[in-house]
């Protein structure tokens, strides 16, 4: 399961001092990983996969907030 290794590596990367284009790339990468893990989750319903998706979603939301700004 190399997709889980990619997700672990993505979680460990630092998100400070990123340019806007780096944030866009990171947001797209997070989305790709979440959707790929979701396809695996649909087949075997492993709760560990759900936990990974939740952590990635939290990181993606933080990136998106930084890109779009906080809602008023």
C-alpha positions, 0 to 999 in steps of 0.5 A: 500500500504505497498510497499510505506511505505517500500519505504519511510522507505528506503528513510529515512535510512542513507547511510553513514558509510556502508560496501560494503556488506551493500551497495550491500544489499541496492542496491538490496532493491532499485531495488526490490522497484522500480520494485514493484512500477513500476508494480503498476504504469503500472496499474494506471499511478499515477504521485506520484508513478513516483516521488517515483521511481525517488527518489529511482533511484537517491538513488540507483545510488549514492549507485552504484557509491560508489560500482563501482567507478566513470566512467572515 
